[in-house]
């Protein structure tokens, strides 16, 4: 639901404070150039999709475009604004709801909340019904009193009932905004609300305790007063000793805030004494001496008034000020509430107890702050309170909903796990061309004659770079499994056996399992797909069902390096893609890939690779790893004549329709849309509207040679100038249940369909072939074994087409919006893994160009992208300063490496308890940090650790412990 003021929150954050302002300026510029964008919810949804929560944070609240622009302008200028809240995150912590006692209440204090907040009103009405059911005066009389009413006009049941109801109704509002308590803290009367909000007592019992307490105190109403004094407890006792008449210390709120209760004249004299010292002193609206010895004789009377009840077990810890501790289930009920009324309130100690229980955020539930100063005073006096947030729920001199919403925003900003989506509401359609969050500018590679950037789209180019293979450190229990390449398996088994760090064991006992792929040496992708399907039916993938911690697949010619390498073998490539996908289904185990050349290779180097942790290709006795660079190399757009006569397979699908629309806009003269079920006439009419283009859509399954030949004879014409091959199907599911039929189905349209089309449909000599592949073929994906194999086969088919002299590009796409080849549930799962839906027109624009090789085109969530990429990483920048890191101890190395990647000359002020993410170490910087730590310490720190919330202190400890283990082995 929206915030209490009805405005929509828009959170912005960055790893540096100035970047938050820059982000606001970029969004402001976007809106000012697009007056048609008026939906604040769409802006909020788009921000949530394109940004992650970082250390320096701000949230804007807006109900319309005018408020949003005004708030953005102030934030961009670094100015204060009533609808902007700033914060810097602290460490992870728990939230405490704090319920004050009497002193801050007034008649009609609930009028605005009752009128404007349905959640508040519901809770109030439910409580009022409970008061009525017990025959008690209604708290609504006080809570919703007419203007001008005086507190003395009401009974204690009405006053204290209203205070109780107001607090728990505000708690209900906070909960509805996604702020949930882990702890509740009560102060005097507020202990009843705290116990109820924690779930320790029921509503009916809580109302009964309020009534018993108030009824007893009503009998003590008389010439008594209560005053708050800004002095220490010892100073208060000194003042009491020097005051004529009866007065007692009744409350200790903090080291410098107490309350005294007693006779009217004595309390007034104490106030005068303290005020004369220039110190805060004020009487409050209470006419009974609670928390004093005056209650001692009334124990039996209170017991008679209290309802039968008990404290229940609850996951929310209830901390009371009567005992200053967590109240356990089973605590004597009557005894507790007697001490609640009789004993000195030790709120100071209750706050410390909540702090010890992990509270870092304190939310006071009252109409006007009564305890914020006290909580701040207690925390300030603590030697190490850590980062804390202390807020109220309203102020008497401000509109309740405005103050409440600002404070909800403050708490939400301090909580990295806060679900902004729940407050923003149903996701709106992402706004096109929306600016991305500003990041640290860093050039990782050169890009002469660049392709103009396509906002929101990454165009990756695959490269192979040499990599040094570190010698093995651990002794591994290893076994080799031969799936059909006996000679290669024997050679690897001999080389592993000769290694001094390897112990040969049976496969079922192996910690390291080396699986040698079957030959699958067919050059034709269609034949390779059929053989792979047969092998799956024969149990090819059962090797993955073992328990080895590391499973290596060894292939031959599954990859092709650009300089003089043998062509890729499609079956080997497809199996490697399946292996990567299987790895995603076993996150607790490492699935790695070693690809070898045909013929001889360096067996010792291969064994070193197998004892390492990185996917490697060996060629010419050297190791190489795959890198993916966002290198916008020259990729000129196609000339207009390429669009003369276009054939689109999968023409009724999501991708096919996106291409058809883009081709019409580019002036295509004739488009043939091939699909099994045809294309609706209305869709064709919409595509062609107002354009000089012929669009035909015959029903044609490209896997049916006879039907394809008949359609070609009728519709092909002299020759296609462009073929967009978007036909495809996918079987998504665990590899353990994969069948050969599923592999055949996934490969049918993509592989057999392409072969049939290029053999049957006439093509111009300069025709372009654009094949729609997927990043699954390159990276794999959980449940994508068959789908990944089909797409990798398509990539190899593109390589074969180029070898035959055709202009052919296989675009490895990320995620398209909507559902098509994969279903809605799988789309959601892919999005959670890091890929996000591309903007179709931008994606198509990238594809309709002359690329060198097969580009990888995707949009992604930077928070999760590296996890999805696996070993496909951009190369780290060349940094000569790495040499200066060598020889440092763990602490020095971590600080020096962090300083280098974050561009900090001095790291002494670094928050060592903040996560590296909050310090600004994003996925790219994490790669650089890992490399620098390797240089300095020799330790390989996994990216998952760096990007998983580790702090500087934890990273130092990990590096130190890893080094100690290495020394002990040596």
Secondary structure by P-SEA (a helix, b strand, c coil): ccccccbbbbbbbcccaaaaaaaaaaaaaaaaaccccccaaaaaaaaaacccccccbbbbbbccaaaaaaaaaaaaaccccccbbbbbbccbbbbbbbbbcccccccccccccccccaaaaaaaaaaaaaaaaacccccccccccccccccccccaaaaaaaaaaaaaaaaaaaaaacccccbbbbcccaaaaaaaaaccccaaaaaaaaaaaaaaaaaaccccbbbbbcccaaaaaaaaaacccccccccccccccccccccaaaaaaaaaaaaaaccccccccccccccccccccaaaaaaaaccccccccccbbbbbccccccccccccaaaaaaaaaccccaaaaaaaaaaaacccbbbbbccccccaaaaaaaaaacccccbbbbbbcccccccaaaaaaaaaaaaaaaccccccccccccccccccccccccccccccccccccccccccccbbbbbbbbbbbbcccccccbbbbbcccaaaaaaaaaaaaacccbbbbccccccbbbbbbcccccccaaaaaaaaaaaaaacccccccccccbbbbbbccccccccccccccaaaaaaaaaaaaaaaacccbbbbbbbbccccccaaaaaaaaaccbbbbbcccbbbbbbbbcccccccccccccccbbbbcccccaaaaaaaaaaaaacccbbbbbccccccaaaaaaaaccccbbbbbcccccccaaaaaaaaaccccccccccccccccccccccccccaaaaaaaaccaaaaaaaaaaccccccbbbbbbbcccccccccccaaaaaaaaaaaaaaaaaaaaaccbbbbbbcccccccccccaaaaaaaaaacccccaaaaaaaaaccccccbbbbbcccccccccccccccccccccccccccccccaaaaaaaaaaaaaccccccccccccccccccccaaaaaaaaaaaaacccbbbbcccccccccaaaaaaaaaaaaaaaaaac
